Amino acid sequence: MRVLITGTEGQVDTSVKALGEQLGIEVIRIGLPDIDLSRPDSLEAPVRAASPDVIISSAAYTAVDKAESEPDLARRINGDAPGELARIAASLNVPLLHLSTDYVFPGDKDGVYDEADTPEPASVYGATKLAGERQIAANTDNFVILRTAWVYSPYGNNFVKTMLRLGKTRDEINVVADQHGCPTYAPEIARALLTVAQKIAADPDPKLRGIFHLTGTGETTWADFAETIFLESVKRGGKAVKVNPIATSDYPTPAKRPANSRLSGAKLHSIYGLQLDPWPVSLSYCMDALAAT
Ligand SMILES: NC(=O)c1ccc[n+]([C@@H]2O[C@H](COP(=O)([O-])OP(=O)(O)OC[C@H]3O[C@@H](n4cnc5c(N)ncnc54)[C@H](OP(=O)(O)O)[C@@H]3O)[C@@H](O)[C@H]2O)c1
């Protein structure tokens, strides 16, 4: 199977490439400057030339706060480009897998979000990712959208690496304690993506298609996540850092974050048999990988 994925330096595309090498699956990454998602017309020729069996749309405008001041650019990259990829996938008669986000929800639900809940984004980033979901559904039936959240890995930029970097120069860090969600390890997203890709490429069953939620198992807050990161770091010889829990209102940001980012993985589990590891287990794998670099 030949998999084409957008992105060349991101957390998820790097993880998919690494897992593909382990599993003997050919993974082709495409990104800047060969394609530019802000110019969706740059996609067709390179995608066709790669002749993929499955297309994965991973690259995105992920600067959540900056998106508030660049809504048009974010919409072209997160909305129009996935729509164009879906059109190309349909014309090639291949499935499209796409990554979306918990930010499509407002975060005010009392309980976990499932796929039947109505999206209502509270940020430009969330609105543009929802536009991408809708443009995909308008252009092909042969798609899987995986909404994930709080992604971290040894690659790129993420909360784990930021905490460890800040911890080098500080003894205490203030971290928001009233946003709830589940950290998701990019190499596990990669495992789910390649499992889904193999099934969907071989089976036309409509039940395998549509929107699914995919996060690590369990839940936490950013402050508790940070504390666990530093405890794991100490176990590996790192410095102890105190985490002071603060409220979202004490840490104002341009984009509004959902207070509740918890996504139910029940649908993915029942249809694909996929369930990610408990988040503390995955975090320990990431800490091992970071310690080895
Ligand atoms: N990170 C999270 O916490 C999170 C949470 C929920 C959902 N998601 C979704 O999961 C997916 C993967 O996230 P990630 O964390 O792997 O993202 P990431 O590490 O931020 O990587 C994003 C990738 O997109 C590329 N990109 C950005 N603008 C581009 C453009 N105009 N043309 C071509 N490529 C462009 C970047 O290339 P450069 O490095 O060259 O700029 C980078 O390779 C995204 O769709 C994201 O919306 C992420």
The ligand as an ORCA input file, in Angstrom:
! r2SCAN-3c Opt
* xyz 0 1
  N      -1.292     19.567     17.643
  C      -2.454     19.362     18.276
  O      -2.560     19.462     19.517
  C      -3.684     18.968     17.484
  C      -4.894     18.778     18.161
  C      -6.020     18.403     17.420
  C      -5.923     18.209     16.050
  N      -4.747     18.418     15.425
  C      -4.690     18.241     13.974
  O      -3.798     17.186     13.691
  C      -3.111     17.432     12.457
  C      -1.628     17.241     12.637
  O      -1.189     18.087     13.678
  P       0.358     18.201     14.053
  O       0.429     18.472     15.515
  O       1.109     17.068     13.435
  O       0.720     19.547     13.282
  P       2.115     20.304     13.232
  O       3.160     19.547     13.985
  O       1.839     21.718     13.581
  O       2.493     20.191     11.688
  C       1.743     20.890     10.739
  C       2.354     20.613      9.381
  O       1.593     21.376      8.426
  C       2.527     21.984      7.555
  N       1.970     23.171      6.935
  C       1.530     24.297      7.542
  N       1.141     25.195      6.621
  C       1.333     24.613      5.400
  C       1.111     25.027      4.066
  N       0.634     26.242      3.775
  N       1.402     24.167      3.075
  C       1.915     22.939      3.341
  N       2.160     22.495      4.581
  C       1.863     23.321      5.603
  C       3.710     22.324      8.440
  O       4.834     22.569      7.631
  P       5.988     23.553      8.148
  O       6.564     22.895      9.397
  O       6.943     23.578      6.991
  O       5.322     24.864      8.441
  C       3.815     21.048      9.250
  O       4.528     20.045      8.536
  C      -3.535     18.834     12.012
  O      -4.507     18.697     11.003
  C      -4.126     19.457     13.258
  O      -5.132     20.399     12.940
  C      -3.611     18.762     16.108
*
